Structures are given as C-alpha cells and as structure tokens.
Amino acid sequence: MKKLQITVFFLFLITLQTYCQQTHSSQKKELGQNIDLVPKFALSGKDIVPLKSSFSKSNLTVFGFLPYWEYADAKTNLKYELLTHIALFDFMTNSKGEITNPSGWPWTDIINNAHSVGTKTILTLTNFGGAEDPAEVVHKILTEPVAQNTLKLNIKSLILTYQLDGVNVDFEGLNTADRGALLNDFMKDLTEFIHTELPGKEVSFDGPAVNWGGWDLDGLCDAVDYLIIMAYDYNGGWSSKTGAVSPLVHPSGGISVTKSLTNDYQAPLLKNPNKLILGVPYYGKYWTTSTGLANSAVIKYIRSTFYKTAADEAISKGGFIWNDDSQTPWYKWLNGEWNQVWQDNEQSLSKKYDLALQENLGGIGIWALNYDGDKPELWDLISAKFFNQLSVDHLESSALSVFPNPSNGKFFIHSSKNLAINSIAVYNPFGQKIPIELINNSFDLSAFSNGIYFVRLHDDQGSISQIKILNQ
C-alpha cells in the first residue's frame, strides 16, 4: 500500500509539473482553437510608425502579453501610455526554425498606436500549437545548428520588416534535460546575435513559476536582457482542491509567488533583481465543488475566467471573499451544486505589485491584455503604482482635492476656495458604499483593504466632486 501511495504521489507531481510548465500554452489550447489561424502576411512594414523615443515612461517595466484571440477587442481598450512593452502573442516556430505569424497579422494598428506613445512591441516566439510535440520542437532547435540558424534569421527578418523592438521567447513543456545548459547557451547566443545584428533590440524569456527540475534560472537570467516569471497557474484544471491561481503566500510554506521569488529565483534576485519581471494574472479558474468552503474538493474543472466578466459576476454572487491564507479573492454560489471562482482583482494585484517594488524588481508582466476588457480599475492601479499619475476625475468642481494620494490610510480634503464639505460618501472598488466618518476634513481608510476607492463630495455651493484615490 505504501508503495502504491508513493507511486500515486509521484504521478501527481509529474502531472502538476507538466501543467505548471505550460502556462500560456494551456490557454492557447482552451481559447485560441476557434480563431482563424491562417496567417495573413504583409509584404513590408512601410506603413508602421517608428518607436517614439522621447515619450516619458515609467522607470519600471510594465510588460503586457496580447494574445491573438484578444486582438480585435483590445485595439480600443488598451491604455498604451501605461505599458512599456506589448508582447504580440504568438509567433509559432517549428523544429526547422520556420515561423508562423499570429492570426490577422500584421497588427499594424497595435504597433502604430504603441510606437506613437513610446511603447515597445515585442515578437513572442512559442513552440506550441502546431502538429509537432512542443518538447521535440525545442530539442531540435537547441541541438541542430541549421534549425537554430534558420530561426535566428527568421526572427531578425520579422523584427526588421515590422519595426518590432525585440523578441520574447516562450518555450514551454521542455524536456528536463533541455532546460539547463542547452537552453541557456541558446538564449545567450540569440541575445548576442540580436544585439549585434539589431542594436537596441531586446531579448527576454518567460520562466516557470517553480523550478520542478533541470532549470538553471540564474544562468538563464544572465543570458537575456530580462526574465519574466510566470507567477501563476499554481492551481488549475489539474487541482484536486480549489485555490488561488496566483497565491501571494502559502500558510504552510507551500508554493506561492513569494516563495517562487525568494526560493526558485533566489540567485538572480540577489544578483540582478532589475532583470526580473513579475508576471501576474488577469484571469482566474472556475470549478464546481463539494462544499462552499475555501479550498474545497473539486468535482469538476469548468474553464478559465477573466477579470472583465468575473468582477461583475462576483458582485452578483454576493461579492468577493478575501482569503487570508493566500492573500487573494474568490467568490462562490450555489446552483444545485457549489461553484467557486478564484480570480485576482486590484486588491490582490496591488499586493503583488508591492512585492515587486519591495524586492526592487525590474517591473511587472500581465497575462493577458484585454482580459480586463474596458474596465478602468486595473489600469488605474498600474498608473498609481508605476507611473505615479493616478488620475483625478471631477464631476463639476475642481476646487476640491484629496491628499496625499496614494496614502496608507489617512486622507485629507483640501479646498482651494475655502469651501465647506456638506457630505462625503466613499465607495469601494466594487461600487459598495462603506461607512466613513469625516473629521476635520479628513477621513481614514486604514481599516479597509488596499485598492482604488471613489470619494463623492458635496460642498456648500451645491457642487459635486468625485475623486479617485488609492488606499495602500
């Protein structure tokens, strides 16, 4: 019996490892299969706007992946000025080094909108989605010089043709033996090739959340300009219990974002923290469960969820529930059987951004752009955390302001015209009014969670001001 238990546990680890090494590929399989995959080629990039270099940007990286299944809707929803990089997902390579462009290519409108505000556009190279086994694709590229050279020349050609600003390599499902020196030598060679042939262009790699074996993450970090940590998919379709897609912490020391950073990425964190980009999820996971309790046994995995719909659904189901163990939100409902969705929101993302800032990382990455649709709150959070330009929207009066903004709890109201405040109402990120007492033109949110809040003020001249603030 003991031998059987060990075998079952070993198989579970293999399954977990397999899923956790295929973070983006699993969503491509789930979401991209109904998209027209016939590549549409352009003869040249003559209509593409060059990257504007004089635009003032954040001194930290805000790197967003844009998958082809979100391309159509994203064009009008993206806040280009709040991104330093847009990774165009995905350009798929085969074992010969040939590259297939993403559906609808070229995305001239995305590239031009980005370049016009100084946002870089990056080619995302993948090894999954075709007829070949992903692990075999990478193995042949790493071991066959002809395939490797063909791939490098094709990457160079795409960057030149479409005036792209670099390449991001997203190789997933690799053989354990290929994850160390072979991969790192290839990435070092690719970086040197791009820097020599295309000065000023960048090379990055998408690293696993957990080193399940074979990875030399310190060496990989040395081999590229920056390394994006895919700090998500800690729970998913393989999970026997519900849990956070991206747990900030784990009560018993299990895998979590914090542990990934300080344990799996300990060496590069000490040497080159500015080369590490902390990836965060704009998606969640949906299961049916045996109970309505957190971390309940899973009956069935349903699908991925996205912030643009989950945020509204959470309100309709009674609101998000904060899970202290993982520092993430979730919600539930009963409809014949229990349903649970674990979905990051601005409260949990804010804590992850704070971790990135605390550890002096190079910035954050987003999987994936437009998973928040036209909702403004996640953009507002990025603006406040990384661009220091939290917008303030007044309905009528510009005489009132709230400071400091952001604040760690206590806010003051200032009136440039010595107006008296007749009433105040404060609403949390979900539109729910919260009890606040106004004392000497100040109010305190230290008892409430981090996030974006809205303050509605009535002054003694009958004007109304609505001011957006960040409690942190």
C-alpha positions as MATLAB code, in Angstrom:
seq = 'MKKLQITVFFLFLITLQTYCQQTHSSQKKELGQNIDLVPKFALSGKDIVPLKSSFSKSNLTVFGFLPYWEYADAKTNLKYELLTHIALFDFMTNSKGEITNPSGWPWTDIINNAHSVGTKTILTLTNFGGAEDPAEVVHKILTEPVAQNTLKLNIKSLILTYQLDGVNVDFEGLNTADRGALLNDFMKDLTEFIHTELPGKEVSFDGPAVNWGGWDLDGLCDAVDYLIIMAYDYNGGWSSKTGAVSPLVHPSGGISVTKSLTNDYQAPLLKNPNKLILGVPYYGKYWTTSTGLANSAVIKYIRSTFYKTAADEAISKGGFIWNDDSQTPWYKWLNGEWNQVWQDNEQSLSKKYDLALQENLGGIGIWALNYDGDKPELWDLISAKFFNQLSVDHLESSALSVFPNPSNGKFFIHSSKNLAINSIAVYNPFGQKIPIELINNSFDLSAFSNGIYFVRLHDDQGSISQIKILNQ';
ca = [
       0.000    0.000    0.000;
       2.813    2.396    0.905;
       4.496    1.743   -2.443;
       1.197    2.449   -4.230;
       0.786    5.730   -2.342;
       4.312    6.803   -3.282;
       3.640    5.951   -6.933;
       0.367    7.913   -6.962;
       2.058   10.904   -5.326;
       4.893   10.767   -7.864;
       2.388   10.708  -10.743;
       0.607   13.688   -9.183;
       3.867   15.662   -9.087;
       4.565   14.787  -12.722;
       1.062   15.972  -13.681;
       1.435   19.176  -11.667;
       4.855   19.817  -13.171;
       3.513   19.287  -16.695;
       0.681   21.765  -16.249;
       2.765   24.356  -14.435;
       5.332   24.365  -17.251;
       2.596   25.032  -19.842;
       1.113   28.241  -18.512;
       0.381   30.093  -21.737;
       0.031   27.047  -23.948;
      -2.928   25.751  -21.922;
      -4.878   28.958  -22.544;
      -3.938   28.945  -26.218;
      -5.445   25.465  -26.442;
      -8.509   26.496  -24.451;
      -9.194   29.873  -26.072;
      -7.463   30.044  -29.415;
      -8.798   26.953  -31.120;
     -11.815   28.690  -32.676;
      -9.812   31.609  -34.071;
      -8.871   31.749  -37.736;
      -5.276   30.520  -37.665;
      -4.486   31.221  -41.309;
      -1.605   33.703  -41.239;
      -2.056   36.892  -43.271;
       1.267   38.196  -44.486;
       2.176   41.758  -45.407;
       4.883   42.416  -47.959;
       6.538   45.109  -45.870;
       6.256   47.238  -42.779;
       6.323   50.533  -44.712;
       3.142   51.780  -43.010;
       4.482   51.205  -39.498;
       5.288   54.181  -37.280;
       8.799   54.129  -35.768;
       9.107   53.918  -31.992;
       8.877   57.366  -30.411;
      11.826   57.634  -28.048;
      11.134   60.954  -26.374;
       7.942   59.929  -24.591;
       8.196   59.969  -20.789;
       7.702   56.474  -19.400;
       7.808   54.670  -16.105;
      11.311   53.766  -14.959;
       9.959   50.249  -14.383;
       8.794   47.751  -16.976;
       5.068   47.149  -17.480;
       5.074   44.244  -19.931;
       1.721   43.069  -21.317;
       1.072   39.969  -23.416;
      -1.551   40.450  -26.131;
      -2.828   37.053  -27.384;
      -4.315   36.891  -30.865;
      -7.729   35.874  -29.532;
      -7.957   39.271  -27.804;
      -6.569   41.322  -30.681;
      -9.867   42.542  -32.179;
     -11.344   43.909  -28.934;
      -8.051   45.076  -27.443;
      -7.427   47.718  -30.091;
      -9.811   50.164  -28.429;
      -9.359   49.051  -24.811;
      -5.595   49.241  -24.336;
      -4.078   52.127  -22.395;
      -0.896   52.202  -24.442;
       0.610   55.001  -22.381;
       0.510   52.765  -19.277;
       2.543   49.992  -20.900;
       6.247   49.966  -21.655;
       6.019   46.768  -23.750;
       3.316   44.883  -25.655;
       4.256   41.280  -26.431;
       2.453   40.193  -29.604;
       1.363   36.610  -28.970;
       2.189   34.358  -30.707;
       4.681   33.615  -33.461;
       4.977   29.823  -33.517;
       8.162   28.072  -34.556;
       8.505   24.502  -35.762;
      11.520   22.220  -35.406;
      13.057   23.625  -38.606;
      13.066   27.195  -37.290;
      10.245   28.284  -39.571;
       7.789   30.766  -38.020;
       4.018   31.061  -38.427;
       2.563   34.525  -37.799;
      -0.412   35.049  -35.463;
      -3.952   35.272  -36.804;
      -4.767   38.566  -38.512;
      -1.135   39.579  -38.885;
       0.174   42.225  -39.374;
      -1.242   44.116  -36.391;
      -0.204   47.456  -37.811;
      -2.769   49.383  -35.764;
      -1.484   47.971  -32.465;
       2.139   48.595  -33.388;
       1.472   52.171  -34.536;
      -0.644   53.064  -31.503;
       2.067   51.681  -29.229;
       5.011   53.268  -31.018;
       3.321   56.673  -31.107;
       3.483   56.873  -27.286;
       6.860   55.208  -26.865;
       5.588   51.692  -26.068;
       7.713   48.879  -27.461;
       6.202   45.987  -29.423;
       7.788   42.588  -28.946;
       7.571   39.411  -31.013;
       6.571   36.488  -28.758;
       8.066   33.237  -30.028;
       6.373   29.976  -28.958;
       6.882   26.271  -29.533;
       3.304   25.061  -29.039;
       0.078   24.852  -31.011;
       1.316   23.031  -34.097;
       1.354   19.391  -35.141;
       4.736   18.677  -33.552;
       5.385   17.844  -29.924;
       6.484   21.100  -28.209;
       9.334   19.421  -26.354;
      10.675   17.939  -29.588;
      10.479   21.324  -31.339;
      12.708   22.916  -28.710;
      15.070   19.943  -28.531;
      15.780   20.098  -32.265;
      16.272   23.855  -32.204;
      18.698   23.543  -29.298;
      20.686   20.695  -30.874;
      20.530   21.231  -34.655;
      22.642   24.179  -35.915;
      20.742   24.533  -39.213;
      17.359   24.849  -37.474;
      18.831   27.236  -34.927;
      20.369   29.472  -37.580;
      17.143   29.465  -39.613;
      15.179   30.527  -36.552;
      17.547   33.388  -35.740;
      17.392   34.719  -39.297;
      13.600   34.497  -39.340;
      13.361   36.396  -36.038;
      15.668   39.079  -37.427;
      13.604   39.352  -40.607;
      10.328   39.799  -38.707;
      11.815   42.451  -36.417;
      13.196   44.401  -39.366;
      10.103   44.062  -41.551;
       7.633   45.212  -38.917;
       9.941   47.543  -36.955;
       9.493   45.457  -33.807;
      11.560   46.147  -30.727;
      12.714   42.695  -29.680;
      11.806   39.071  -29.135;
      10.301   37.298  -26.136;
      10.868   33.537  -26.065;
       8.034   31.496  -24.527;
       9.203   27.880  -24.745;
       7.032   25.587  -22.607;
       6.849   21.867  -21.864;
      10.600   21.351  -22.319;
      12.368   18.094  -21.642;
      14.115   18.229  -18.269;
      17.494   17.635  -19.916;
      16.971   20.623  -22.235;
      16.144   23.174  -19.522;
      19.662   23.846  -18.295;
      22.892   24.491  -20.210;
      21.437   23.724  -23.650;
      18.677   26.303  -23.290;
      20.886   28.893  -21.618;
      23.573   28.606  -24.285;
      20.942   29.064  -26.995;
      19.436   32.113  -25.277;
      22.891   33.642  -24.761;
      23.709   33.105  -28.421;
      20.340   34.546  -29.518;
      20.826   37.613  -27.315;
      24.311   38.238  -28.713;
      23.000   37.755  -32.262;
      20.134   40.228  -31.807;
      22.344   42.800  -30.057;
      24.938   42.557  -32.847;
      22.595   42.456  -35.839;
      19.900   44.748  -34.411;
      21.435   47.154  -31.875;
      18.955   48.419  -29.296;
      16.572   45.469  -29.666;
      15.733   43.303  -26.631;
      15.648   39.598  -25.803;
      13.626   38.125  -22.940;
      12.452   34.708  -21.773;
       9.341   33.523  -19.909;
      10.490   31.467  -16.936;
       8.459   28.963  -14.887;
       6.912   29.874  -11.547;
       8.521   26.834   -9.908;
      11.750   25.018  -10.771;
      10.485   21.454  -10.908;
      13.865   20.281  -12.136;
      16.524   20.999  -14.731;
      16.281   24.786  -14.863;
      19.354   26.943  -14.234;
      17.362   30.119  -13.650;
      20.368   32.168  -12.598;
      22.192   31.260  -15.792;
      19.047   31.898  -17.828;
      18.733   35.349  -16.294;
      22.361   36.078  -17.208;
      21.703   35.008  -20.811;
      18.918   37.534  -21.576;
      18.058   41.192  -21.098;
      15.251   40.316  -18.699;
      13.404   37.261  -17.429;
       9.636   37.207  -16.961;
       8.474   34.986  -14.098;
       5.139   33.370  -14.995;
       3.915   33.572  -11.394;
       0.515   31.996  -11.987;
      -1.212   28.681  -12.687;
      -0.365   27.439   -9.196;
      -3.892   25.964   -9.318;
      -5.850   24.964  -12.395;
      -7.570   22.177  -14.271;
      -5.417   19.524  -12.590;
      -6.137   20.647   -8.993;
      -7.959   18.333   -6.595;
      -8.873   21.320   -4.395;
      -9.786   24.876   -5.249;
      -7.231   27.584   -4.689;
      -5.657   30.760   -5.958;
      -4.210   30.919   -9.444;
      -1.509   33.169   -8.026;
      -1.256   32.864   -4.212;
       0.941   35.590   -2.769;
       1.798   33.386    0.212;
       1.059   29.880    1.489;
       0.269   29.280    5.186;
       2.279   26.072    5.409;
       5.189   27.103    3.216;
       3.866   25.569    0.005;
       4.364   27.032   -3.448;
       3.418   30.699   -3.779;
       4.508   33.834   -5.592;
       6.655   34.949   -2.671;
       8.326   31.546   -2.391;
       8.953   31.401   -6.145;
      10.708   34.731   -5.980;
      12.771   34.189   -2.836;
      13.452   30.468   -3.331;
      13.379   29.442   -7.001;
      14.730   32.811   -8.182;
      16.909   33.474   -5.133;
      20.215   33.754   -7.009;
      19.096   36.205   -9.739;
      17.071   38.097   -7.123;
      20.293   38.767   -5.221;
      22.432   39.485   -8.286;
      20.154   41.073  -10.863;
      16.705   41.909   -9.403;
      16.221   44.572  -12.074;
      16.287   41.836  -14.751;
      13.327   40.009  -13.181;
       9.765   40.873  -14.251;
       6.974   39.535  -12.013;
       4.165   38.146  -14.148;
       0.619   38.481  -12.772;
      -2.702   37.013  -13.949;
      -5.745   38.897  -15.183;
      -7.506   35.523  -15.292;
      -8.858   33.035  -12.774;
     -10.214   29.486  -12.570;
     -13.748   28.142  -12.183;
     -14.667   24.794  -10.595;
     -17.720   23.018   -9.252;
     -17.006   21.825   -5.730;
     -18.219   19.524   -2.985;
     -18.710   22.377   -0.481;
     -18.867   26.147   -0.314;
     -15.689   26.366    1.752;
     -12.372   27.718    0.522;
     -10.024   25.004   -0.787;
     -12.946   22.616   -1.210;
     -12.581   19.307   -3.041;
     -13.083   19.756   -6.792;
     -15.919   17.981   -8.540;
     -15.140   19.347  -11.994;
     -12.909   21.949  -13.580;
     -15.004   24.213  -15.808;
     -12.809   26.842  -17.500;
     -10.631   29.907  -17.200;
     -12.300   33.151  -16.179;
     -11.372   36.737  -16.954;
     -11.470   39.859  -14.864;
     -13.761   41.671  -17.320;
     -16.629   39.300  -16.546;
     -15.653   37.864  -13.171;
     -15.601   41.277  -11.450;
     -19.271   41.847  -12.328;
     -20.265   38.262  -11.634;
     -18.658   38.417   -8.185;
     -20.902   41.342   -7.262;
     -23.983   39.464   -8.461;
     -22.969   36.427   -6.369;
     -22.548   38.347   -3.119;
     -19.113   39.847   -3.655;
     -15.516   38.708   -3.455;
     -14.397   36.818   -0.358;
     -10.884   37.595    0.848;
      -8.719   34.549    1.540;
      -6.126   35.464    4.164;
      -4.141   32.250    3.642;
      -3.214   33.139    0.060;
      -3.926   36.904    0.072;
      -6.266   36.511   -2.889;
     -10.026   36.867   -3.546;
     -12.623   34.335   -4.609;
     -16.406   34.022   -4.797;
     -18.983   31.261   -4.745;
     -22.615   30.448   -5.387;
     -24.985   27.516   -5.014;
     -26.928   26.370   -8.060;
     -27.783   22.750   -7.409;
     -24.097   22.305   -6.620;
     -21.411   24.606   -5.297;
     -19.467   26.767   -7.751;
     -16.221   28.590   -6.973;
     -14.171   31.125   -8.933;
     -10.738   32.239   -7.752;
      -9.886   35.443   -9.582;
      -7.279   38.099   -8.860;
      -8.552   41.675   -8.571;
      -6.993   45.062   -7.840;
      -6.641   44.263   -4.141;
      -4.545   41.137   -4.680;
      -2.677   42.573   -7.674;
      -1.751   45.600   -5.588;
      -0.066   43.311   -3.059;
       1.905   41.575   -5.810;
       2.982   44.921   -7.228;
       4.117   45.923   -3.749;
       6.210   42.740   -3.602;
       7.834   43.617   -6.936;
       8.617   47.114   -5.686;
       9.847   45.852   -2.325;
      12.274   43.441   -3.978;
      13.485   46.073   -6.470;
      12.380   44.034   -9.482;
      12.532   45.411  -12.988;
       8.752   45.578  -13.201;
       5.635   43.501  -13.758;
       4.134   41.478  -16.605;
       0.473   40.906  -17.452;
      -1.127   37.733  -18.775;
      -3.089   38.828  -20.590;
      -4.030   42.206  -22.008;
      -7.757   42.801  -22.596;
      -8.720   40.148  -20.052;
      -9.975   43.212  -18.176;
     -11.966   44.487  -21.188;
     -12.958   48.141  -20.873;
     -12.806   48.237  -17.065;
     -10.580   51.064  -15.775;
      -9.579   49.925  -12.291;
      -6.627   47.704  -13.166;
      -5.196   50.454  -15.367;
      -5.679   52.930  -12.524;
      -3.721   50.632  -10.241;
      -0.832   50.404  -12.722;
      -0.870   54.170  -13.119;
      -0.692   54.721   -9.378;
       1.951   52.077   -8.669;
       4.316   52.516  -11.605;
       3.636   55.850  -13.282;
       2.771   57.939  -10.209;
      -0.014   59.702  -12.051;
      -3.260   58.496  -10.531;
      -5.993   60.303  -12.422;
      -8.454   62.507  -10.576;
     -11.888   62.880  -12.136;
     -14.073   65.746  -11.001;
     -17.738   65.775  -11.947;
     -18.140   69.540  -11.551;
     -15.798   71.225   -9.093;
     -12.034   71.471   -9.490;
     -11.675   73.350   -6.198;
     -11.511   70.184   -4.094;
      -8.687   67.664   -3.865;
      -7.653   64.759   -1.646;
      -4.088   64.350   -0.431;
      -1.808   62.512   -0.070;
      -2.900   60.338   -2.972;
      -1.933   57.467   -2.768;
      -1.966   57.163    1.021;
      -1.526   54.411    3.576;
      -4.919   55.085    5.118;
      -5.446   58.690    6.209;
      -6.595   61.253    3.648;
      -7.208   64.993    3.881;
      -9.575   67.142    1.817;
      -8.273   70.463    0.544;
     -10.410   73.283   -0.858;
      -8.689   75.991   -2.873;
     -11.760   78.214   -2.401;
     -12.353   77.531    1.286;
     -15.498   75.561    0.523;
     -17.210   73.682    3.331;
     -17.927   69.970    2.828;
     -21.573   69.163    3.450;
     -21.334   65.401    2.953;
     -18.955   62.636    1.928;
     -19.559   59.159    0.521;
     -16.807   56.603   -0.141;
     -17.252   53.591   -2.410;
     -15.000   50.532   -2.604;
     -13.744   49.024   -5.916;
     -16.980   47.064   -6.261;
     -19.244   50.094   -6.022;
     -20.335   49.367   -2.463;
     -20.667   52.310   -0.098;
     -18.524   51.933    3.007;
     -19.016   53.625    6.405;
     -16.703   56.618    6.720;
     -16.661   59.455    9.240;
     -15.424   62.904    8.184;
     -13.399   64.566   10.975;
     -11.831   67.981   10.427;
     -11.852   67.490    6.668;
     -10.046   64.153    6.945;
     -11.083   60.502    6.729;
      -9.325   57.221    7.462;
      -9.300   54.072    5.271;
      -6.623   52.191    7.211;
      -9.210   49.642    8.367;
     -10.063   48.806    4.760;
      -8.203   46.755    2.154;
      -5.812   48.208   -0.396;
      -7.240   49.334   -3.689;
      -8.924   52.070   -5.698;
     -11.733   53.967   -3.932;
     -14.092   56.722   -5.055;
     -14.869   59.712   -2.875;
     -18.025   61.697   -3.598;
     -18.099   65.157   -2.001;
     -20.845   67.776   -1.754;
     -19.707   71.321   -0.963;
     -21.690   74.245    0.409;
     -22.178   75.758   -3.055;
     -24.099   72.725   -4.264;
     -21.289   71.288   -6.401;
     -20.416   67.613   -6.516;
     -16.884   66.258   -6.880;
     -15.978   62.623   -7.448;
     -12.331   61.903   -6.741;
     -10.451   58.655   -7.369;
      -7.935   57.673   -4.669;
      -5.607   54.778   -3.942;
      -5.515   53.291   -0.440;
      -2.253   51.376    0.008;
];
